[in-house]
Amino acid sequence: MSKNYWSREETIVAFNVYCKIPFKSSSKTNPTIIKYANIIGRSPSALNMKIGNFGRLDPELKKKGITGLINGSKLEEKVWDEFNGNWEKLVFESEELIEKFQNKTNENSVLEKFPEGKEIDTIVKKRVNQSFFRSTILSSYNSKCCITGLSIPDFLVASHIKPWSKDKENRINPHNGLCLNSIHDRAFDKGYITVTPEFKIKISKYFDNYSTDKSVFEFFLKYQNQEILKPERFLPKKEFLDYHYQTIFLK
């Protein structure tokens, strides 16, 4: 007999998946849906429906006229209220649950990949956090650089707006991320470009000395004052953008 009622553990994993895939790409044939459905012992159709149920709770989707599925459960609402915005807790609990569903522990799954003497827990936590942040940012931007539209995953970076070293509480907050190609990620990190709280691209005067260089024009100058490609979900918070514009950008 098929399972009907979802457990809290299954629902937390479903919310993890909700964050990792573009909402519009969620379907029973999506490889990520199939992967995690197998892990928790649900059908891809059931997990895909759960993703749709979470979509109905997302105010950013509602603003775009995307309502998700109409029906849902109180448990989904509780999980949303508990974990939406509490990203460290979501990553820790959901990834631990995924490991348990797979009958593994975080330590056993990665222990052999690191030399003895390393602080395994710290390394594992950092790697899992980075993986979640990257997956969430790339899915929110549909795997496209928000400046150029480049869509080759190997060249894309989940870039922190407020640097990792400056804000420990928002290291894996999806609202603190931009999807950039590797060149613009480097330029953003160094302050040669920025994105204003109005989502406009600004180019540093540093490039004035290279204004006759065609490649500089193509890579940077032509994007001056253009608006970024906005994400489907997890719109960058203006306070993070303002920090980068005021503190890091080389005006």
C-alpha positions as CSV (number, residue, x, y, z in Angstrom):
1,M,0.0,0.0,0.0
2,S,1.3,3.4,-0.9
3,K,2.3,5.9,1.8
4,N,-0.1,8.8,2.3
5,Y,1.0,11.0,5.2
6,W,4.3,12.8,5.0
7,S,6.6,12.8,8.0
8,R,8.3,15.9,9.3
9,E,11.6,14.5,8.2
10,E,10.4,13.9,4.6
11,T,8.9,17.4,4.5
12,I,12.2,19.0,5.6
13,V,14.0,17.2,2.8
14,A,11.4,18.3,0.3
15,F,12.0,21.9,1.4
16,N,15.7,21.4,0.8
17,V,14.9,20.2,-2.7
18,Y,12.5,23.1,-3.2
19,C,15.4,25.5,-2.6
20,K,17.8,23.6,-4.9
21,I,15.8,23.5,-8.2
22,P,14.2,26.2,-10.3
23,F,10.5,26.1,-9.5
24,K,9.4,26.1,-13.1
25,S,11.7,23.1,-13.8
26,S,10.1,21.0,-11.2
27,S,8.5,17.9,-12.6
28,K,8.3,14.2,-12.0
29,T,10.9,13.7,-14.7
30,N,13.4,16.2,-13.3
31,P,16.6,14.3,-12.4
32,T,16.9,16.0,-9.0
33,I,13.3,15.2,-8.2
34,I,13.9,11.6,-9.1
35,K,17.1,11.4,-7.1
36,Y,15.6,12.7,-3.8
37,A,12.3,10.9,-4.3
38,N,14.3,7.7,-4.3
39,I,16.2,8.7,-1.2
40,I,13.1,9.4,0.9
41,G,11.1,6.5,-0.6
42,R,8.5,8.6,-2.4
43,S,7.4,8.7,-6.0
44,P,8.8,11.5,-8.2
45,S,5.2,12.6,-8.7
46,A,4.6,12.9,-4.9
47,L,7.8,14.9,-4.3
48,N,7.0,17.1,-7.3
49,M,3.6,17.8,-5.8
50,K,5.2,18.7,-2.5
51,I,7.5,21.2,-4.2
52,G,4.3,22.7,-5.7
53,N,2.8,22.9,-2.3
54,F,5.8,24.9,-1.0
55,G,5.4,27.2,-3.9
56,R,2.1,28.4,-2.7
57,L,3.8,29.7,0.5
58,D,6.5,31.7,-1.3
59,P,5.7,35.4,-1.4
60,E,8.3,36.0,-4.1
61,L,6.5,33.6,-6.5
62,K,3.1,35.2,-5.6
63,K,4.5,38.6,-6.7
64,K,5.2,37.1,-10.1
65,G,1.7,35.6,-10.4
66,I,3.0,32.1,-9.7
67,T,0.8,30.5,-7.1
68,G,2.1,26.9,-6.8
69,L,-0.5,24.2,-5.9
70,I,-3.6,25.4,-4.2
71,N,-3.9,22.6,-1.6
72,G,-1.3,21.8,1.1
73,S,-0.8,20.7,4.6
74,K,-0.3,22.4,8.0
75,L,3.0,20.5,8.2
76,E,4.4,22.3,5.1
77,E,3.4,25.6,6.7
78,K,5.2,24.7,9.9
79,V,8.4,23.6,8.1
80,W,8.3,26.8,6.0
81,D,7.9,29.0,9.1
82,E,10.7,27.1,10.9
83,F,13.3,27.0,8.2
84,N,12.6,29.8,5.7
85,G,15.2,32.4,6.8
86,N,17.0,30.0,9.2
87,W,19.3,28.7,6.5
88,E,22.0,27.2,8.8
89,K,19.4,25.1,10.5
90,L,17.8,24.1,7.3
91,V,21.1,22.9,5.8
92,F,22.2,21.1,8.9
93,E,19.0,19.3,9.6
94,S,18.0,18.5,6.0
95,E,21.4,17.3,4.9
96,E,21.7,15.2,8.1
97,L,18.3,13.7,7.3
98,I,19.3,12.9,3.7
99,E,22.3,11.1,5.1
100,K,20.1,9.1,7.5
101,F,17.7,8.2,4.7
102,Q,20.7,6.9,2.8
103,N,21.8,5.0,5.9
104,K,25.1,7.0,6.2
105,T,26.5,9.6,8.4
106,N,28.2,12.8,7.3
107,E,31.5,11.6,8.8
108,N,31.5,8.2,7.1
109,S,30.5,9.7,3.7
110,V,33.5,12.0,3.5
111,L,36.0,10.8,6.0
112,E,38.2,8.9,3.5
113,K,38.6,12.0,1.3
114,F,40.5,14.0,3.9
115,P,43.9,13.3,5.5
116,E,44.2,12.5,9.1
117,G,44.5,15.4,11.5
118,K,42.0,17.7,9.8
119,E,38.9,18.9,11.7
120,I,36.4,16.7,9.8
121,D,33.2,18.3,11.2
122,T,34.3,21.8,10.2
123,I,35.3,20.7,6.7
124,V,32.2,18.7,6.1
125,K,29.9,21.6,7.4
126,K,31.7,24.1,5.2
127,R,31.5,21.9,2.1
128,V,27.8,21.1,2.7
129,N,27.0,24.8,3.3
130,Q,28.8,25.8,0.1
131,S,27.1,23.1,-1.9
132,F,23.6,24.2,-0.7
133,F,24.4,27.9,-1.3
134,R,25.6,27.2,-4.9
135,S,22.7,25.0,-5.7
136,T,20.2,27.5,-4.4
137,I,21.7,30.5,-6.1
138,L,22.1,28.8,-9.5
139,S,18.6,27.4,-9.4
140,S,17.1,30.8,-8.5
141,Y,18.8,32.4,-11.5
142,N,17.9,29.4,-13.7
143,S,21.7,28.8,-14.1
144,K,22.3,32.1,-15.9
145,C,24.8,34.8,-15.0
146,C,22.7,37.8,-13.8
147,I,24.9,40.2,-15.8
148,T,25.6,38.5,-19.1
149,G,23.1,35.7,-19.2
150,L,25.8,33.1,-19.7
151,S,24.4,29.7,-19.0
152,I,27.4,27.3,-18.9
153,P,27.3,25.8,-15.3
154,D,31.1,25.2,-15.2
155,F,31.6,29.0,-15.6
156,L,29.1,30.1,-13.1
157,V,29.7,31.1,-9.5
158,A,27.4,31.6,-6.5
159,S,28.8,34.9,-5.4
160,H,28.3,36.4,-2.0
161,I,27.2,40.0,-2.0
162,K,28.3,40.7,1.6
163,P,31.5,38.7,1.9
164,W,31.7,35.4,3.7
165,S,34.3,36.8,6.1
166,K,32.2,39.9,7.0
167,D,28.8,38.3,7.9
168,K,28.8,34.8,9.4
169,E,25.1,34.8,9.9
170,N,24.3,35.3,6.2
171,R,27.0,33.0,4.7
172,I,24.4,30.7,3.2
173,N,21.5,33.1,3.0
174,P,20.2,32.8,-0.6
175,H,19.2,36.5,-0.4
176,N,22.9,37.3,-0.1
177,G,23.9,35.8,-3.4
178,L,24.2,36.6,-7.1
179,C,24.8,34.1,-9.9
180,L,27.8,35.5,-11.8
181,N,30.3,34.1,-14.4
182,S,33.8,33.6,-13.1
183,I,35.2,36.8,-14.5
184,H,32.5,39.1,-13.2
185,D,32.5,37.2,-9.9
186,R,36.2,38.1,-9.5
187,A,35.5,41.7,-10.5
188,F,32.6,41.9,-8.1
189,D,34.7,40.4,-5.3
190,K,37.4,43.1,-5.9
191,G,34.9,46.0,-6.2
192,Y,35.5,46.7,-9.8
193,I,31.7,46.2,-10.4
194,T,28.7,46.3,-8.2
195,V,25.0,46.0,-8.2
196,T,23.0,48.8,-6.6
197,P,20.0,48.4,-4.3
198,E,18.0,49.3,-7.4
199,F,19.5,46.2,-9.1
200,K,21.5,48.4,-11.6
201,I,25.0,47.4,-12.6
202,K,27.7,50.0,-11.9
203,I,31.2,49.9,-13.4
204,S,34.2,51.3,-11.5
205,K,36.1,54.3,-12.8
206,Y,39.1,52.1,-12.6
207,F,38.2,51.0,-16.2
208,D,38.4,54.6,-17.5
209,N,42.1,54.0,-18.3
210,Y,41.1,51.1,-20.5
211,S,38.2,52.7,-22.4
212,T,39.7,52.1,-25.8
213,D,40.2,48.4,-25.1
214,K,37.5,46.5,-27.0
215,S,37.5,43.6,-24.6
216,V,37.1,45.9,-21.6
217,F,34.1,47.4,-23.3
218,E,32.6,44.0,-24.1
219,F,33.2,42.5,-20.7
220,F,32.4,45.5,-18.5
221,L,31.7,49.0,-19.9
222,K,28.7,48.0,-22.0
223,Y,26.8,46.8,-18.9
224,Q,27.0,50.2,-17.1
225,N,23.5,51.1,-15.6
226,Q,21.9,48.0,-17.0
227,E,19.6,46.0,-14.7
228,I,20.6,42.5,-13.7
229,L,18.5,39.5,-14.6
230,K,16.5,39.0,-11.5
231,P,16.1,35.6,-9.9
232,E,12.9,33.6,-9.8
233,R,13.2,33.4,-6.0
234,F,15.5,34.8,-3.3
235,L,15.7,38.3,-4.6
236,P,19.0,39.9,-3.3
237,K,18.3,42.0,-0.1
238,K,18.9,45.6,-0.7
239,E,20.8,45.9,2.6
240,F,23.4,43.5,1.2
241,L,23.6,45.3,-2.1
242,D,23.9,48.6,-0.4
243,Y,26.8,47.3,1.8
244,H,28.7,46.2,-1.4
245,Y,28.0,49.4,-3.2
246,Q,29.0,51.6,-0.3
247,T,31.9,49.6,1.2
248,I,33.5,47.4,-1.5
249,F,32.8,49.1,-4.8
250,L,35.7,51.2,-6.2
251,K,33.8,54.3,-7.3
